[in-house]
Amino acid sequence: MHRAKSFKTWALLHAPFRVTIFLDFDTRPCVPGFGAKLAATLFSSSGGPDGGGGGDPDSWADLAITNKYPSQQRHAPSSPSHWHEEHNSACLVLHTASTRTRALLRAYRSAFLAARPPPIRDQPSLRAALASIGGGGGIRHVDLDVVAPRFLCRRK
């Protein structure tokens, strides 16, 4: 088992923050103030911090994530097909105070630990969690490829 990926799934599940931003080692910010801008993607539809008000945390998105492949944008986030596609876990913006997000993170960690043979990559476990919890569990998802395409740069 890839110990760093195992720790990643554990750390995300146990993050004590209302909003958690995770970046892989090969992901770097491309704009000043990227943290606040990434966090604001969760609030954008609720009149939250980016909109000038506190916003209702129950109306925030649960997860902002990038698609693994550009062709995934053809599936609406509300479509079951979207949740069965692999997503990139190099940048995750999580509303970690949300019960829906916590359920997703528990499923992500469980899928990672249960995978045989022990996984090197964590994306298949994230895909399994999104497929099982995503659409049916009411996860509210923001597509970072659409709302924040220039916030981050990757070396790959």
Phi and psi in radians as a Rosetta constraint file:
Dihedral C 1 N 2 CA 2 C 2 CIRCULARHARMONIC -1.312 0.35
Dihedral N 2 CA 2 C 2 N 3 CIRCULARHARMONIC 1.905 0.35
Dihedral C 2 N 3 CA 3 C 3 CIRCULARHARMONIC -1.083 0.35
Dihedral N 3 CA 3 C 3 N 4 CIRCULARHARMONIC -0.659 0.35
Dihedral C 3 N 4 CA 4 C 4 CIRCULARHARMONIC -1.130 0.35
Dihedral N 4 CA 4 C 4 N 5 CIRCULARHARMONIC -0.707 0.35
Dihedral C 4 N 5 CA 5 C 5 CIRCULARHARMONIC -1.221 0.35
Dihedral N 5 CA 5 C 5 N 6 CIRCULARHARMONIC -0.638 0.35
Dihedral C 5 N 6 CA 6 C 6 CIRCULARHARMONIC -1.097 0.35
Dihedral N 6 CA 6 C 6 N 7 CIRCULARHARMONIC -0.761 0.35
Dihedral C 6 N 7 CA 7 C 7 CIRCULARHARMONIC -1.146 0.35
Dihedral N 7 CA 7 C 7 N 8 CIRCULARHARMONIC -0.640 0.35
Dihedral C 7 N 8 CA 8 C 8 CIRCULARHARMONIC -1.012 0.35
Dihedral N 8 CA 8 C 8 N 9 CIRCULARHARMONIC -0.838 0.35
Dihedral C 8 N 9 CA 9 C 9 CIRCULARHARMONIC -1.137 0.35
Dihedral N 9 CA 9 C 9 N 10 CIRCULARHARMONIC -0.633 0.35
Dihedral C 9 N 10 CA 10 C 10 CIRCULARHARMONIC -1.180 0.35
Dihedral N 10 CA 10 C 10 N 11 CIRCULARHARMONIC -0.814 0.35
Dihedral C 10 N 11 CA 11 C 11 CIRCULARHARMONIC -1.108 0.35
Dihedral N 11 CA 11 C 11 N 12 CIRCULARHARMONIC -0.713 0.35
Dihedral C 11 N 12 CA 12 C 12 CIRCULARHARMONIC -1.114 0.35
Dihedral N 12 CA 12 C 12 N 13 CIRCULARHARMONIC -0.728 0.35
Dihedral C 12 N 13 CA 13 C 13 CIRCULARHARMONIC -1.140 0.35
Dihedral N 13 CA 13 C 13 N 14 CIRCULARHARMONIC -0.585 0.35
Dihedral C 13 N 14 CA 14 C 14 CIRCULARHARMONIC -1.782 0.35
Dihedral N 14 CA 14 C 14 N 15 CIRCULARHARMONIC 0.164 0.35
Dihedral C 14 N 15 CA 15 C 15 CIRCULARHARMONIC -1.057 0.35
Dihedral N 15 CA 15 C 15 N 16 CIRCULARHARMONIC 2.271 0.35
Dihedral C 15 N 16 CA 16 C 16 CIRCULARHARMONIC -1.550 0.35
Dihedral N 16 CA 16 C 16 N 17 CIRCULARHARMONIC 0.174 0.35
Dihedral C 16 N 17 CA 17 C 17 CIRCULARHARMONIC -1.713 0.35
Dihedral N 17 CA 17 C 17 N 18 CIRCULARHARMONIC 2.739 0.35
Dihedral C 17 N 18 CA 18 C 18 CIRCULARHARMONIC -1.187 0.35
Dihedral N 18 CA 18 C 18 N 19 CIRCULARHARMONIC -0.708 0.35
Dihedral C 18 N 19 CA 19 C 19 CIRCULARHARMONIC -2.207 0.35
Dihedral N 19 CA 19 C 19 N 20 CIRCULARHARMONIC 2.302 0.35
Dihedral C 19 N 20 CA 20 C 20 CIRCULARHARMONIC -2.122 0.35
Dihedral N 20 CA 20 C 20 N 21 CIRCULARHARMONIC 2.316 0.35
Dihedral C 20 N 21 CA 21 C 21 CIRCULARHARMONIC -2.004 0.35
Dihedral N 21 CA 21 C 21 N 22 CIRCULARHARMONIC 2.192 0.35
Dihedral C 21 N 22 CA 22 C 22 CIRCULARHARMONIC -2.006 0.35
Dihedral N 22 CA 22 C 22 N 23 CIRCULARHARMONIC 2.306 0.35
Dihedral C 22 N 23 CA 23 C 23 CIRCULARHARMONIC -2.200 0.35
Dihedral N 23 CA 23 C 23 N 24 CIRCULARHARMONIC 2.322 0.35
Dihedral C 23 N 24 CA 24 C 24 CIRCULARHARMONIC -1.138 0.35
Dihedral N 24 CA 24 C 24 N 25 CIRCULARHARMONIC 2.841 0.35
Dihedral C 24 N 25 CA 25 C 25 CIRCULARHARMONIC -1.077 0.35
Dihedral N 25 CA 25 C 25 N 26 CIRCULARHARMONIC -0.472 0.35
Dihedral C 25 N 26 CA 26 C 26 CIRCULARHARMONIC -1.717 0.35
Dihedral N 26 CA 26 C 26 N 27 CIRCULARHARMONIC 0.270 0.35
Dihedral C 26 N 27 CA 27 C 27 CIRCULARHARMONIC -1.905 0.35
Dihedral N 27 CA 27 C 27 N 28 CIRCULARHARMONIC 2.295 0.35
Dihedral C 27 N 28 CA 28 C 28 CIRCULARHARMONIC -2.313 0.35
Dihedral N 28 CA 28 C 28 N 29 CIRCULARHARMONIC 2.628 0.35
Dihedral C 28 N 29 CA 29 C 29 CIRCULARHARMONIC -1.205 0.35
Dihedral N 29 CA 29 C 29 N 30 CIRCULARHARMONIC 2.531 0.35
Dihedral C 29 N 30 CA 30 C 30 CIRCULARHARMONIC -2.016 0.35
Dihedral N 30 CA 30 C 30 N 31 CIRCULARHARMONIC -0.052 0.35
Dihedral C 30 N 31 CA 31 C 31 CIRCULARHARMONIC -2.367 0.35
Dihedral N 31 CA 31 C 31 N 32 CIRCULARHARMONIC 2.582 0.35
Dihedral C 31 N 32 CA 32 C 32 CIRCULARHARMONIC -1.108 0.35
Dihedral N 32 CA 32 C 32 N 33 CIRCULARHARMONIC 2.560 0.35
Dihedral C 32 N 33 CA 33 C 33 CIRCULARHARMONIC 1.195 0.35
Dihedral N 33 CA 33 C 33 N 34 CIRCULARHARMONIC 0.470 0.35
Dihedral C 33 N 34 CA 34 C 34 CIRCULARHARMONIC -1.040 0.35
Dihedral N 34 CA 34 C 34 N 35 CIRCULARHARMONIC -0.614 0.35
Dihedral C 34 N 35 CA 35 C 35 CIRCULARHARMONIC -1.069 0.35
Dihedral N 35 CA 35 C 35 N 36 CIRCULARHARMONIC -0.854 0.35
Dihedral C 35 N 36 CA 36 C 36 CIRCULARHARMONIC -1.125 0.35
Dihedral N 36 CA 36 C 36 N 37 CIRCULARHARMONIC -0.662 0.35
Dihedral C 36 N 37 CA 37 C 37 CIRCULARHARMONIC -1.188 0.35
Dihedral N 37 CA 37 C 37 N 38 CIRCULARHARMONIC -0.703 0.35
Dihedral C 37 N 38 CA 38 C 38 CIRCULARHARMONIC -1.143 0.35
Dihedral N 38 CA 38 C 38 N 39 CIRCULARHARMONIC -0.791 0.35
Dihedral C 38 N 39 CA 39 C 39 CIRCULARHARMONIC -1.050 0.35
Dihedral N 39 CA 39 C 39 N 40 CIRCULARHARMONIC -0.647 0.35
Dihedral C 39 N 40 CA 40 C 40 CIRCULARHARMONIC -1.111 0.35
Dihedral N 40 CA 40 C 40 N 41 CIRCULARHARMONIC -0.368 0.35
Dihedral C 40 N 41 CA 41 C 41 CIRCULARHARMONIC -1.096 0.35
Dihedral N 41 CA 41 C 41 N 42 CIRCULARHARMONIC -0.485 0.35
Dihedral C 41 N 42 CA 42 C 42 CIRCULARHARMONIC -1.284 0.35
Dihedral N 42 CA 42 C 42 N 43 CIRCULARHARMONIC -0.508 0.35
Dihedral C 42 N 43 CA 43 C 43 CIRCULARHARMONIC -1.653 0.35
Dihedral N 43 CA 43 C 43 N 44 CIRCULARHARMONIC -0.193 0.35
Dihedral C 43 N 44 CA 44 C 44 CIRCULARHARMONIC -0.928 0.35
Dihedral N 44 CA 44 C 44 N 45 CIRCULARHARMONIC -0.582 0.35
Dihedral C 44 N 45 CA 45 C 45 CIRCULARHARMONIC -1.655 0.35
Dihedral N 45 CA 45 C 45 N 46 CIRCULARHARMONIC 0.042 0.35
Dihedral C 45 N 46 CA 46 C 46 CIRCULARHARMONIC -2.005 0.35
Dihedral N 46 CA 46 C 46 N 47 CIRCULARHARMONIC 0.043 0.35
Dihedral C 46 N 47 CA 47 C 47 CIRCULARHARMONIC 1.266 0.35
Dihedral N 47 CA 47 C 47 N 48 CIRCULARHARMONIC 0.401 0.35
Dihedral C 47 N 48 CA 48 C 48 CIRCULARHARMONIC -1.312 0.35
Dihedral N 48 CA 48 C 48 N 49 CIRCULARHARMONIC -2.703 0.35
Dihedral C 48 N 49 CA 49 C 49 CIRCULARHARMONIC -0.868 0.35
Dihedral N 49 CA 49 C 49 N 50 CIRCULARHARMONIC -0.684 0.35
Dihedral C 49 N 50 CA 50 C 50 CIRCULARHARMONIC -1.234 0.35
Dihedral N 50 CA 50 C 50 N 51 CIRCULARHARMONIC -0.489 0.35
Dihedral C 50 N 51 CA 51 C 51 CIRCULARHARMONIC -1.572 0.35
Dihedral N 51 CA 51 C 51 N 52 CIRCULARHARMONIC 0.060 0.35
Dihedral C 51 N 52 CA 52 C 52 CIRCULARHARMONIC 1.669 0.35
Dihedral N 52 CA 52 C 52 N 53 CIRCULARHARMONIC -0.192 0.35
Dihedral C 52 N 53 CA 53 C 53 CIRCULARHARMONIC -2.073 0.35
Dihedral N 53 CA 53 C 53 N 54 CIRCULARHARMONIC 3.072 0.35
Dihedral C 53 N 54 CA 54 C 54 CIRCULARHARMONIC -1.253 0.35
Dihedral N 54 CA 54 C 54 N 55 CIRCULARHARMONIC -0.535 0.35
Dihedral C 54 N 55 CA 55 C 55 CIRCULARHARMONIC 1.135 0.35
Dihedral N 55 CA 55 C 55 N 56 CIRCULARHARMONIC 2.746 0.35
Dihedral C 55 N 56 CA 56 C 56 CIRCULARHARMONIC -1.571 0.35
Dihedral N 56 CA 56 C 56 N 57 CIRCULARHARMONIC 2.021 0.35
Dihedral C 56 N 57 CA 57 C 57 CIRCULARHARMONIC -0.965 0.35
Dihedral N 57 CA 57 C 57 N 58 CIRCULARHARMONIC -0.457 0.35
Dihedral C 57 N 58 CA 58 C 58 CIRCULARHARMONIC -1.216 0.35
Dihedral N 58 CA 58 C 58 N 59 CIRCULARHARMONIC -0.276 0.35
Dihedral C 58 N 59 CA 59 C 59 CIRCULARHARMONIC -1.724 0.35
Dihedral N 59 CA 59 C 59 N 60 CIRCULARHARMONIC -0.060 0.35
Dihedral C 59 N 60 CA 60 C 60 CIRCULARHARMONIC -1.224 0.35
Dihedral N 60 CA 60 C 60 N 61 CIRCULARHARMONIC 2.722 0.35
Dihedral C 60 N 61 CA 61 C 61 CIRCULARHARMONIC -1.174 0.35
Dihedral N 61 CA 61 C 61 N 62 CIRCULARHARMONIC 2.709 0.35
Dihedral C 61 N 62 CA 62 C 62 CIRCULARHARMONIC -1.564 0.35
Dihedral N 62 CA 62 C 62 N 63 CIRCULARHARMONIC -0.500 0.35
Dihedral C 62 N 63 CA 63 C 63 CIRCULARHARMONIC -2.661 0.35
Dihedral N 63 CA 63 C 63 N 64 CIRCULARHARMONIC 2.346 0.35
Dihedral C 63 N 64 CA 64 C 64 CIRCULARHARMONIC -2.092 0.35
Dihedral N 64 CA 64 C 64 N 65 CIRCULARHARMONIC 2.270 0.35
Dihedral C 64 N 65 CA 65 C 65 CIRCULARHARMONIC -2.676 0.35
Dihedral N 65 CA 65 C 65 N 66 CIRCULARHARMONIC 2.778 0.35
Dihedral C 65 N 66 CA 66 C 66 CIRCULARHARMONIC -1.747 0.35
Dihedral N 66 CA 66 C 66 N 67 CIRCULARHARMONIC 2.677 0.35
Dihedral C 66 N 67 CA 67 C 67 CIRCULARHARMONIC -1.337 0.35
Dihedral N 67 CA 67 C 67 N 68 CIRCULARHARMONIC 2.620 0.35
Dihedral C 67 N 68 CA 68 C 68 CIRCULARHARMONIC -1.269 0.35
Dihedral N 68 CA 68 C 68 N 69 CIRCULARHARMONIC -0.652 0.35
Dihedral C 68 N 69 CA 69 C 69 CIRCULARHARMONIC -2.237 0.35
Dihedral N 69 CA 69 C 69 N 70 CIRCULARHARMONIC 2.455 0.35
Dihedral C 69 N 70 CA 70 C 70 CIRCULARHARMONIC -0.982 0.35
Dihedral N 70 CA 70 C 70 N 71 CIRCULARHARMONIC -0.535 0.35
Dihedral C 70 N 71 CA 71 C 71 CIRCULARHARMONIC -1.155 0.35
Dihedral N 71 CA 71 C 71 N 72 CIRCULARHARMONIC -0.270 0.35
Dihedral C 71 N 72 CA 72 C 72 CIRCULARHARMONIC -1.152 0.35
Dihedral N 72 CA 72 C 72 N 73 CIRCULARHARMONIC -0.365 0.35
Dihedral C 72 N 73 CA 73 C 73 CIRCULARHARMONIC -1.127 0.35
Dihedral N 73 CA 73 C 73 N 74 CIRCULARHARMONIC -0.243 0.35
Dihedral C 73 N 74 CA 74 C 74 CIRCULARHARMONIC -1.226 0.35
Dihedral N 74 CA 74 C 74 N 75 CIRCULARHARMONIC -0.350 0.35
Dihedral C 74 N 75 CA 75 C 75 CIRCULARHARMONIC -1.669 0.35
Dihedral N 75 CA 75 C 75 N 76 CIRCULARHARMONIC 2.176 0.35
Dihedral C 75 N 76 CA 76 C 76 CIRCULARHARMONIC -1.112 0.35
Dihedral N 76 CA 76 C 76 N 77 CIRCULARHARMONIC 2.518 0.35
Dihedral C 76 N 77 CA 77 C 77 CIRCULARHARMONIC -0.987 0.35
Dihedral N 77 CA 77 C 77 N 78 CIRCULARHARMONIC -0.385 0.35
Dihedral C 77 N 78 CA 78 C 78 CIRCULARHARMONIC -1.445 0.35
Dihedral N 78 CA 78 C 78 N 79 CIRCULARHARMONIC -0.173 0.35
Dihedral C 78 N 79 CA 79 C 79 CIRCULARHARMONIC -1.397 0.35
Dihedral N 79 CA 79 C 79 N 80 CIRCULARHARMONIC 2.362 0.35
Dihedral C 79 N 80 CA 80 C 80 CIRCULARHARMONIC -0.988 0.35
Dihedral N 80 CA 80 C 80 N 81 CIRCULARHARMONIC -0.552 0.35
Dihedral C 80 N 81 CA 81 C 81 CIRCULARHARMONIC -1.055 0.35
Dihedral N 81 CA 81 C 81 N 82 CIRCULARHARMONIC -0.606 0.35
Dihedral C 81 N 82 CA 82 C 82 CIRCULARHARMONIC -1.097 0.35
Dihedral N 82 CA 82 C 82 N 83 CIRCULARHARMONIC -0.709 0.35
Dihedral C 82 N 83 CA 83 C 83 CIRCULARHARMONIC -1.289 0.35
Dihedral N 83 CA 83 C 83 N 84 CIRCULARHARMONIC -0.336 0.35
Dihedral C 83 N 84 CA 84 C 84 CIRCULARHARMONIC -1.556 0.35
Dihedral N 84 CA 84 C 84 N 85 CIRCULARHARMONIC -0.049 0.35
Dihedral C 84 N 85 CA 85 C 85 CIRCULARHARMONIC -1.517 0.35
Dihedral N 85 CA 85 C 85 N 86 CIRCULARHARMONIC 2.658 0.35
Dihedral C 85 N 86 CA 86 C 86 CIRCULARHARMONIC -1.366 0.35
Dihedral N 86 CA 86 C 86 N 87 CIRCULARHARMONIC 2.386 0.35
Dihedral C 86 N 87 CA 87 C 87 CIRCULARHARMONIC -1.904 0.35
Dihedral N 87 CA 87 C 87 N 88 CIRCULARHARMONIC 2.786 0.35
Dihedral C 87 N 88 CA 88 C 88 CIRCULARHARMONIC -1.539 0.35
Dihedral N 88 CA 88 C 88 N 89 CIRCULARHARMONIC 2.304 0.35
Dihedral C 88 N 89 CA 89 C 89 CIRCULARHARMONIC -1.790 0.35
Dihedral N 89 CA 89 C 89 N 90 CIRCULARHARMONIC 0.286 0.35
Dihedral C 89 N 90 CA 90 C 90 CIRCULARHARMONIC -1.222 0.35
Dihedral N 90 CA 90 C 90 N 91 CIRCULARHARMONIC -0.477 0.35
Dihedral C 90 N 91 CA 91 C 91 CIRCULARHARMONIC -2.400 0.35
Dihedral N 91 CA 91 C 91 N 92 CIRCULARHARMONIC 2.040 0.35
Dihedral C 91 N 92 CA 92 C 92 CIRCULARHARMONIC -2.170 0.35
Dihedral N 92 CA 92 C 92 N 93 CIRCULARHARMONIC 2.283 0.35
Dihedral C 92 N 93 CA 93 C 93 CIRCULARHARMONIC -2.039 0.35
Dihedral N 93 CA 93 C 93 N 94 CIRCULARHARMONIC 2.037 0.35
Dihedral C 93 N 94 CA 94 C 94 CIRCULARHARMONIC -2.115 0.35
Dihedral N 94 CA 94 C 94 N 95 CIRCULARHARMONIC 2.334 0.35
Dihedral C 94 N 95 CA 95 C 95 CIRCULARHARMONIC -1.487 0.35
Dihedral N 95 CA 95 C 95 N 96 CIRCULARHARMONIC 1.424 0.35
Dihedral C 95 N 96 CA 96 C 96 CIRCULARHARMONIC -1.252 0.35
Dihedral N 96 CA 96 C 96 N 97 CIRCULARHARMONIC -0.158 0.35
Dihedral C 96 N 97 CA 97 C 97 CIRCULARHARMONIC -1.472 0.35
Dihedral N 97 CA 97 C 97 N 98 CIRCULARHARMONIC -0.161 0.35
Dihedral C 97 N 98 CA 98 C 98 CIRCULARHARMONIC -1.391 0.35
Dihedral N 98 CA 98 C 98 N 99 CIRCULARHARMONIC 2.367 0.35
Dihedral C 98 N 99 CA 99 C 99 CIRCULARHARMONIC -1.140 0.35
Dihedral N 99 CA 99 C 99 N 100 CIRCULARHARMONIC -0.565 0.35
Dihedral C 99 N 100 CA 100 C 100 CIRCULARHARMONIC -1.147 0.35
Dihedral N 100 CA 100 C 100 N 101 CIRCULARHARMONIC -0.742 0.35
Dihedral C 100 N 101 CA 101 C 101 CIRCULARHARMONIC -1.147 0.35
Dihedral N 101 CA 101 C 101 N 102 CIRCULARHARMONIC -0.722 0.35
Dihedral C 101 N 102 CA 102 C 102 CIRCULARHARMONIC -1.062 0.35
Dihedral N 102 CA 102 C 102 N 103 CIRCULARHARMONIC -0.716 0.35
Dihedral C 102 N 103 CA 103 C 103 CIRCULARHARMONIC -1.098 0.35
Dihedral N 103 CA 103 C 103 N 104 CIRCULARHARMONIC -0.730 0.35
Dihedral C 103 N 104 CA 104 C 104 CIRCULARHARMONIC -1.085 0.35
Dihedral N 104 CA 104 C 104 N 105 CIRCULARHARMONIC -0.779 0.35
Dihedral C 104 N 105 CA 105 C 105 CIRCULARHARMONIC -1.154 0.35
Dihedral N 105 CA 105 C 105 N 106 CIRCULARHARMONIC -0.630 0.35
Dihedral C 105 N 106 CA 106 C 106 CIRCULARHARMONIC -1.118 0.35
Dihedral N 106 CA 106 C 106 N 107 CIRCULARHARMONIC -0.754 0.35
Dihedral C 106 N 107 CA 107 C 107 CIRCULARHARMONIC -1.145 0.35
Dihedral N 107 CA 107 C 107 N 108 CIRCULARHARMONIC -0.673 0.35
Dihedral C 107 N 108 CA 108 C 108 CIRCULARHARMONIC -1.081 0.35
Dihedral N 108 CA 108 C 108 N 109 CIRCULARHARMONIC -0.865 0.35
Dihedral C 108 N 109 CA 109 C 109 CIRCULARHARMONIC -1.116 0.35
Dihedral N 109 CA 109 C 109 N 110 CIRCULARHARMONIC -0.785 0.35
Dihedral C 109 N 110 CA 110 C 110 CIRCULARHARMONIC -1.074 0.35
Dihedral N 110 CA 110 C 110 N 111 CIRCULARHARMONIC -0.763 0.35
Dihedral C 110 N 111 CA 111 C 111 CIRCULARHARMONIC -1.120 0.35
Dihedral N 111 CA 111 C 111 N 112 CIRCULARHARMONIC -0.668 0.35
Dihedral C 111 N 112 CA 112 C 112 CIRCULARHARMONIC -1.134 0.35
Dihedral N 112 CA 112 C 112 N 113 CIRCULARHARMONIC -0.817 0.35
Dihedral C 112 N 113 CA 113 C 113 CIRCULARHARMONIC -1.211 0.35
Dihedral N 113 CA 113 C 113 N 114 CIRCULARHARMONIC -0.503 0.35
Dihedral C 113 N 114 CA 114 C 114 CIRCULARHARMONIC -1.496 0.35
Dihedral N 114 CA 114 C 114 N 115 CIRCULARHARMONIC -0.254 0.35
Dihedral C 114 N 115 CA 115 C 115 CIRCULARHARMONIC -1.107 0.35
Dihedral N 115 CA 115 C 115 N 116 CIRCULARHARMONIC 2.368 0.35
Dihedral C 115 N 116 CA 116 C 116 CIRCULARHARMONIC -2.293 0.35
Dihedral N 116 CA 116 C 116 N 117 CIRCULARHARMONIC 2.289 0.35
Dihedral C 116 N 117 CA 117 C 117 CIRCULARHARMONIC -1.134 0.35
Dihedral N 117 CA 117 C 117 N 118 CIRCULARHARMONIC 2.865 0.35
Dihedral C 117 N 118 CA 118 C 118 CIRCULARHARMONIC -0.946 0.35
Dihedral N 118 CA 118 C 118 N 119 CIRCULARHARMONIC 2.302 0.35
Dihedral C 118 N 119 CA 119 C 119 CIRCULARHARMONIC -1.343 0.35
Dihedral N 119 CA 119 C 119 N 120 CIRCULARHARMONIC 2.674 0.35
Dihedral C 119 N 120 CA 120 C 120 CIRCULARHARMONIC -1.685 0.35
Dihedral N 120 CA 120 C 120 N 121 CIRCULARHARMONIC -0.635 0.35
Dihedral C 120 N 121 CA 121 C 121 CIRCULARHARMONIC -1.824 0.35
Dihedral N 121 CA 121 C 121 N 122 CIRCULARHARMONIC 2.648 0.35
Dihedral C 121 N 122 CA 122 C 122 CIRCULARHARMONIC -1.753 0.35
Dihedral N 122 CA 122 C 122 N 123 CIRCULARHARMONIC -0.213 0.35
Dihedral C 122 N 123 CA 123 C 123 CIRCULARHARMONIC -1.067 0.35
Dihedral N 123 CA 123 C 123 N 124 CIRCULARHARMONIC -0.694 0.35
Dihedral C 123 N 124 CA 124 C 124 CIRCULARHARMONIC -1.058 0.35
Dihedral N 124 CA 124 C 124 N 125 CIRCULARHARMONIC -0.619 0.35
Dihedral C 124 N 125 CA 125 C 125 CIRCULARHARMONIC -1.212 0.35
Dihedral N 125 CA 125 C 125 N 126 CIRCULARHARMONIC -0.660 0.35
Dihedral C 125 N 126 CA 126 C 126 CIRCULARHARMONIC -1.133 0.35
Dihedral N 126 CA 126 C 126 N 127 CIRCULARHARMONIC -0.730 0.35
Dihedral C 126 N 127 CA 127 C 127 CIRCULARHARMONIC -1.060 0.35
Dihedral N 127 CA 127 C 127 N 128 CIRCULARHARMONIC -0.754 0.35
Dihedral C 127 N 128 CA 128 C 128 CIRCULARHARMONIC -1.080 0.35
Dihedral N 128 CA 128 C 128 N 129 CIRCULARHARMONIC -0.740 0.35
Dihedral C 128 N 129 CA 129 C 129 CIRCULARHARMONIC -1.151 0.35
Dihedral N 129 CA 129 C 129 N 130 CIRCULARHARMONIC -0.757 0.35
Dihedral C 129 N 130 CA 130 C 130 CIRCULARHARMONIC -1.125 0.35
Dihedral N 130 CA 130 C 130 N 131 CIRCULARHARMONIC -0.695 0.35
Dihedral C 130 N 131 CA 131 C 131 CIRCULARHARMONIC -1.152 0.35
Dihedral N 131 CA 131 C 131 N 132 CIRCULARHARMONIC -0.640 0.35
Dihedral C 131 N 132 CA 132 C 132 CIRCULARHARMONIC -1.457 0.35
Dihedral N 132 CA 132 C 132 N 133 CIRCULARHARMONIC -0.568 0.35
Dihedral C 132 N 133 CA 133 C 133 CIRCULARHARMONIC -1.896 0.35
Dihedral N 133 CA 133 C 133 N 134 CIRCULARHARMONIC -0.570 0.35
Dihedral C 133 N 134 CA 134 C 134 CIRCULARHARMONIC -0.748 0.35
Dihedral N 134 CA 134 C 134 N 135 CIRCULARHARMONIC -1.546 0.35
Dihedral C 134 N 135 CA 135 C 135 CIRCULARHARMONIC -1.159 0.35
Dihedral N 135 CA 135 C 135 N 136 CIRCULARHARMONIC -0.799 0.35
Dihedral C 135 N 136 CA 136 C 136 CIRCULARHARMONIC -1.184 0.35
Dihedral N 136 CA 136 C 136 N 137 CIRCULARHARMONIC -0.505 0.35
Dihedral C 136 N 137 CA 137 C 137 CIRCULARHARMONIC -1.588 0.35
Dihedral N 137 CA 137 C 137 N 138 CIRCULARHARMONIC 0.028 0.35
Dihedral C 137 N 138 CA 138 C 138 CIRCULARHARMONIC 1.294 0.35
Dihedral N 138 CA 138 C 138 N 139 CIRCULARHARMONIC 0.437 0.35
Dihedral C 138 N 139 CA 139 C 139 CIRCULARHARMONIC -1.096 0.35
Dihedral N 139 CA 139 C 139 N 140 CIRCULARHARMONIC 2.241 0.35
Dihedral C 139 N 140 CA 140 C 140 CIRCULARHARMONIC -1.655 0.35
Dihedral N 140 CA 140 C 140 N 141 CIRCULARHARMONIC 2.129 0.35
Dihedral C 140 N 141 CA 141 C 141 CIRCULARHARMONIC -2.094 0.35
Dihedral N 141 CA 141 C 141 N 142 CIRCULARHARMONIC 2.397 0.35
Dihedral C 141 N 142 CA 142 C 142 CIRCULARHARMONIC -1.990 0.35
Dihedral N 142 CA 142 C 142 N 143 CIRCULARHARMONIC 2.305 0.35
Dihedral C 142 N 143 CA 143 C 143 CIRCULARHARMONIC -1.556 0.35
Dihedral N 143 CA 143 C 143 N 144 CIRCULARHARMONIC 1.842 0.35
Dihedral C 143 N 144 CA 144 C 144 CIRCULARHARMONIC -1.120 0.35
Dihedral N 144 CA 144 C 144 N 145 CIRCULARHARMONIC -0.436 0.35
Dihedral C 144 N 145 CA 145 C 145 CIRCULARHARMONIC -1.086 0.35
Dihedral N 145 CA 145 C 145 N 146 CIRCULARHARMONIC -0.514 0.35
Dihedral C 145 N 146 CA 146 C 146 CIRCULARHARMONIC -1.611 0.35
Dihedral N 146 CA 146 C 146 N 147 CIRCULARHARMONIC -0.847 0.35
Dihedral C 146 N 147 CA 147 C 147 CIRCULARHARMONIC -1.501 0.35
Dihedral N 147 CA 147 C 147 N 148 CIRCULARHARMONIC -0.380 0.35
Dihedral C 147 N 148 CA 148 C 148 CIRCULARHARMONIC -2.494 0.35
Dihedral N 148 CA 148 C 148 N 149 CIRCULARHARMONIC 0.908 0.35
Dihedral C 148 N 149 CA 149 C 149 CIRCULARHARMONIC -1.165 0.35
Dihedral N 149 CA 149 C 149 N 150 CIRCULARHARMONIC -0.351 0.35
Dihedral C 149 N 150 CA 150 C 150 CIRCULARHARMONIC -1.907 0.35
Dihedral N 150 CA 150 C 150 N 151 CIRCULARHARMONIC 0.157 0.35
Dihedral C 150 N 151 CA 151 C 151 CIRCULARHARMONIC -1.285 0.35
Dihedral N 151 CA 151 C 151 N 152 CIRCULARHARMONIC -0.555 0.35
Dihedral C 151 N 152 CA 152 C 152 CIRCULARHARMONIC -2.227 0.35
Dihedral N 152 CA 152 C 152 N 153 CIRCULARHARMONIC 2.643 0.35
Dihedral C 152 N 153 CA 153 C 153 CIRCULARHARMONIC -2.151 0.35
Dihedral N 153 CA 153 C 153 N 154 CIRCULARHARMONIC 2.550 0.35
Dihedral C 153 N 154 CA 154 C 154 CIRCULARHARMONIC -2.112 0.35
Dihedral N 154 CA 154 C 154 N 155 CIRCULARHARMONIC 2.589 0.35
Dihedral C 154 N 155 CA 155 C 155 CIRCULARHARMONIC -1.324 0.35
Dihedral N 155 CA 155 C 155 N 156 CIRCULARHARMONIC -0.388 0.35
